[in-house]
């Protein structure tokens, strides 16, 4: 009897294990219901924008350069200081070229000799004129020659002063003084006292002594990708976010769009410029990094839903509306403006409805 029970038990165990395996494989082969969540339409404002990265810069920035070459003897301002137009910025000490200096001194000596000779000739003719030996015309000619030689001496001495000091006494020694040409804030002084500087001329742009700008008149300069620039127009409002000042924002309008793009990292970018209105009186510094949101279109107080709830199939746009718990039906909708997260619903939905939003499947890869 026992010999029969044992084989039967083994066979039964095999069938039970086989059946359990089949049931397990069947359950594994069944598709799992996709996870989802319920969202509701909402009344909100939808704004479609284009983001342009860039910086806050002064509208007018002036670079001050010396009119003579030499060494910075004295700096009278420092970065951050407010200056008026014609305010003294720096004084330049001229180091004369020895060849030019020697030539200038020689011209002075020659002019003084000529002046002394003309003076003797004038005195001689004046004595002859008093004795009625020389005519008044000859005396006048000698007087003219004396005056001309005196002018030559003055010109030679002025030239010597220019070579030695970079300025003349008659000009008030302004040639070696650097003054601000505009009123504003000193942004940068890239030189130090004792530094050598070069004058601006035809062949050299010269050494920058200081940079002055009006920090009360600022603009935003940035760039827009070629795929977006066609949507931007002059006059469009912008909202400017500056990372260094927290949540405060600035406003403005587009003033300029470059007609020519520049290639950067394989894409074409177009420069734009906007005005900056600082109503909150935020302390701004030149070259603050900022992002300008150019408002292309704005719809106030419209019905909108999350874009993740919208489905597209066979040329139709629809959402799945909950008619009872865990049961949904399709409803065709007409959509409007989208900001990338929410999309305007023109028709097909009411605010009270519950909409199915499919959750993205998670990849459980090890």
Protein Blocks (a to p, Z undefined) as FASTA:
>chain_A
ZZmmmmmmmmmmmmmmmmmmmmmmmmmmpccddddddddddddddddddddddddddfbd
cddddfbdcddfbdcbdehiacdehiafbdcdddddfklmmmmmmmmmmmmmmmmmmmmm
mmmmmmmmmnomacfklmmmmmmmmmmmmmmmmmmmmmmmmmmnopafkloommmpccdf
bdcddfbdcbdehiacddddfkbgbjafbdcddfkbccddddddfklmmmpcghiacddd
dfknojadcddddfbdcfbdcdeehiacdddddddddfkopacdehiacdddddfbdceh
iadddfklpcceehiacddddfbghiacdddddddddehjaccdfbhpafkbccdddddd
ddddZZ
